[in-house]
Amino acid sequence: MNLKSIGLKNIKIQQSSLSQKIFNSTSKSTIDSAQMYQIIQILVGAVTTIEQICFNQQATPANLTRSSRKIYSWMKFLTDERNLKLHLTSTFRMQQISKEILSKYGQKSIQLMIEFTNLELLYKVKKSSGVVNIIINEGFINASDEVLQALVKSTLFGKSQDNTRLIRSFANSEEYSDVLLELDLIAEVSAENPQGNFYNLNELFDKLNREYFAANLAKPRLAWSQINTYRKFGHYEPAKDRVVISLTLDDANIPEFVIEFVLYHELLHKYHGAKWVQDRKIFHTKDFRVSESKFKFYQEALRWLDKLASVKASKRQP
C-alpha cells in the first residue's frame, strides 16, 4: 500500500516557538536543569503527538513531507539530553561571540535571533523588523569558537576567504556529518534488519569482535539504513546503542573488507566513547585513531571509501 505524504500544518510554528524559547533561555547564562527539563517535556510532547498522527494513518514519520520530516527529526534529535545540552551550550556560545563581535565593530544596537536547526544550507540570514535572524545548520553544534566566529562574521558582514575556509573545513569534518547523518536516519530507519541484500551485519560483527575485541564487545543493535547516504557511510548512536550502516555499501561490487572497516570504525565509537573537552565532544581521540589504524586493510579501505564518496557525490541530484 502506497501512503501519501503527511503534512503537518502547525509544525513550523512549533519549531519557531521552541527556537525562540531556547534563545531566550540562553541569552544571559547557560541553561539550568529546570529549564532543560521543561524544554525536553515540550519536545517529547510534540514528538509523541506527531508519531501518534502517523500511527493513526497507518504510517511512520518516514511518510511525512520533506519539510515536516526535517523538523520532526530535529525535535526528536533534541529529546536526547546530551544533544539538547550541546545545542543549548552552542546557542549560548554563539550569542556571546555575536555580542563581542558587535561590540568590537560598534554595532551594539543590532538585535539578534540565533538558532541552530536542521537546515539544507550551512547557514542563512533573515532580516525583518530590525532583527537579524542567524540560522545555522545543526551540524555546527560541535564547532569550535573560531568556526562560530567565522559564521557570525560571514552572516553579519559578508563572506571572506579565511572565514569561508574555516566554515567549509568544519562542514567536511566527521563531527559535522555525524550530526547530519543522525538527523537523516531518525525518520528513515523503519526496521532494524542486519541482513542486507548482500551482507549480513551480524556475521560481520561476530568476525570483527573476535579479531579486534577478543570477543568481549557487547553487540549493539545493527541496522542498514533505508536510504543511500553520501555524507558518511556509518553512524553509532550511543543513546540507542545502535550502529547504522549506509545502504550504499550493501552492494556486490563493494569488497567485504570495506563494509567491515566502516562497521569497525563505528564499533570503536562504542568501545572508546566520546571525550568532553571545553564543552565539545571529541569523538576521535588519540586512542581511537590508534585502534582504527590496526584494521588490517586500513589504507585499502580508506582508498575505497574516498573513491566511493566522490563517485556517489557526482551522481547526486543538484
C-alpha positions, -999 to +999 in steps of 0.1 A: +000+000+000+014+034-010+007+061+015+005+097+006+029+121+023+016+135+056+020+173+060+017+189+094+002+224+094+015+237+127+049+221+129+068+252+116+051+274+142+060+249+169+096+249+158+098+287+157+083+289+192+107+264+205+137+281+189+127+314+205+123+298+239+158+283+236+173+316+225+156+335+254+167+308+279+203+311+269+205+348+265+221+356+298+236+323+311+239+287+303+206+269+309+198+253+343+184+218+348+148+230+354+147+249+322+162+220+303+136+196+318+109+220+306+122+221+271+126+183+270+089+180+281+078+203+252+099+183+227+087+149+239+051+161+238+055+174+202+073+143+190+047+120+206+018+139+190+035+137+156+042+099+160+005+094+170-007+112+140+014+090+118+003+059+136-034+068+132-028+070+095-010+036+095+022+053+086+056+063+102+074+096+104+092+085+072+059+093+054+060+129+065+065+155+038+102+165+035+098+198+054+077+182+082+101+153+084+132+175+088+115+194+117+103+162+133+138+147+131+153+179+146+128+177+175+135+140+180+172+146+180+169+172+208+149+148+230+183+131+237+195+151+267+231+150+255+222+165+221+200+191+238+228+201+262+252+206+233+225+225+213+219+249+243+255+254+250+263+262+214+234+287+213+248+304+244+283+304+229+270+318+196+252+346+215+283+356+235+305+356+204+280+377+185+278+403+213+316+405+214+319+410+177+291+436+175+307+455+204+341+454+187+326+468+155+305+494+173+271+479+164+256+470+198+222+483+186+217+453+162+191+429+176+199+393+170+180+360+170+202+329+167+190+293+161+206+260+152+183+238+132+180+210+106+189+232+076+197+223+040+223+251+038+253+257+061+237+289+073+214+317+062+203+351+074+169+367+077+164+404+084+130+419+094+116+445+118+151+455+130+160+419+140+188+399+123+180+362+125+211+340+121+200+304+112+228+278+114+229+241+104+226+219+135+259+202+124+278+232+138+268+224+174+302+206+177+322+236+162+349+255+179+346+292+189+368+300+159+344+284+135+314+301+152+332+334+150+336+328+112+299+321+110+289+353+128+312+375+107+300+359+074+263+364+083+267+399+096+294+414+074+297+392+044+320+364+033+358+364+034+382+339+022+395+330+056+361+326+072+347+306+043+377+283+046+371+277+083+334+271+078+338+247+049+366+228+066+344+221+096+315+212+073+337+185+058+345+170+092+331+139+107+319+158+138+296+178+114+285+149+093+278+127+124+250+151+134+236+154+099+235+116+094+218+111+128+192+136+118+187+119+084+183+085+100+159+094+127+128+091+105+144+068+079+154+037+098+120+020+099+132-015+106+163-028+123+173-056+099+210-066+100+205-087+068+211-067+037+208-079+001+245-089+000+259-085+035+248-096+070+259-071+097+255-098+125+281-120+107+305-091+101+302-080+138+310-115+151+341-117+129+353-082+140+345-089+176+367-120+176+395-104+156+398-070+173+379-071+206+388-106+219+351-114+216+344-091+246+324-063+229+287-064+237+268-064+204+249-032+197+218-031+176+227-033+140+208-020+110+211-010+074+198+025+066+167+027+044+183+053+023+215+058+004+237+083+022+265+104+007+280+124+036+290+094+056+287+056+054+280+047+091+269+061+124+269+050+160+240+062+182+251+059+219+216+066+232+202+037+213+234+016+213+228+012+176+251+011+146+235+021+113+254+013+080+245+031+048+225+011+023+250+025-002+275-002+009+252-032+006+265-038-030+280-069-045+306-046-062+320-034-029+345-057-012+336-071+022+366-055+039+352-021+031+319-027+050+340-044+077+361-012+081+331+011+083+314-012+109+348-014+128+350+024+129+315+027+144+322-001+169+352+019+181+329+048+189+310+024+212+343+010+226+361+043+233+331+066+238+334+104+234+356+127+255+343+162+266+369+190+262+357+225+270+320+218+262+329+200+230+325+163+223+357+148+209+350+116+190+383+108+175+408+107+204+444+095+201+434+061+214+406+059+188+429+066+159+455+041+172+428+014+173+414+024+139+448+021+123+451-015+134+425-026+109+444-049+086+431-034+053+432+002+067+448+020+038+429+000+012+396+006+029+403+044+031+411+045-007+379+026-015+357+049+006+373+081-008+367+068-043+331+057-035+323+090-018+335+110-049+316+088-073+284+089-053+286+126-048+290+132-086+257+112-091+237+132-066+208+153-079+216+190-080 
